Amino acid sequence: MPINKNFLSNEDISVDISVTLGTADLRVHQLLKLGRGAVVELDRSINDYVDVYANDVLIGHGEVVVTDNETIGISVTKLVSGS
C-alpha cells in the first residue's frame, strides 16, 4: 500500500479556543451608553466555572488561573460528555 504524502498530522490542524466568563443581556440603548470604565455585570459569580469552547463547540469547563508568566490561563476541570 502506498504512503499518502498528503496526510495531515495533528500538528497541522488549527483549533480556535475561546472561553466564556459569563453572559449579560443589555438593551441597545444600554449598550450605546457604555463608555470607558463601565462595568457589565455577568450572570456568574467569581467562583463559578468558565465555559471552554473549541471551534464554537462547548468542550468543557474550567477555572481562571494566573500562569508562571503572569498571564491569564484556564485550568480545565471538566470535559463535557461527547468531547
N, C-alpha and C positions, 0 to 999 in steps of 0.2 A: 504494500500500500504506500503510495507516495505521500510525502510530508507536505502539508498545506502551509506554504510560506506566508499566507495572508491571515493566519490565525492570530487573534488578539489575545494577549495575556491580560490578567487582571490589572497590571500596571498601565495598560493602555486605555483603560476605561475611566472616564471622569464622572464623578457624582457630586451634585451640589448639595451641601449640608446646610440646613438652616435650623434655627432654634426659636421657639416662641415662648416668651416670658409670660405672656398673658394677652388678653384682648380687652378692648373698650369700645363701647358704642357711643358715637358722637353724632350729633346732627350737623349738617353742613355749616350752619351759622356758628356753631361752637368751634368747629374745625378752623374756620376762617379767622376767628378771634385769637387763636393760639399764636403766641409770639415767643421770643427768646426767654428762656427761664420758665415757661409754662410747664406744669406738671399734669400728666394724664394718668388718672388712677386706673390700674388694671384690675381684672377680676380674680386675681390670685394674691395670696399673702406672701411675705418674704420667704417663708419656709416651704412653700408648695413647690412641686416639681415643675420643670420646664419640658416642653414637647420638643422632640428631636425628629426632624424630617430629612429624608433623602429623596431628592428629586420630587419634592412636594408630597411625599407619601410618609405618613407617620410611622416611624420605626421603633420609637422608644421614648423613655422619659429619663430625666437626669436632674442633676443639681449644678448650680453655678459654682465654680471654684476659681481661685487665683493660681496661675501656674508659677513655676520657678522663675520665669522671665517677667513676672509681674503683669501678665496679660490675662484676660478672662478666658476660661475654658469651661467645658461641660464634662462632668463625670457621669457617664451613662449608668443608671442604676437599675433599669428595667427595659427589656426588649418587649415590644408589642407582639402578641400572637400573630403568626403568619409571616414574621420578618426574620 
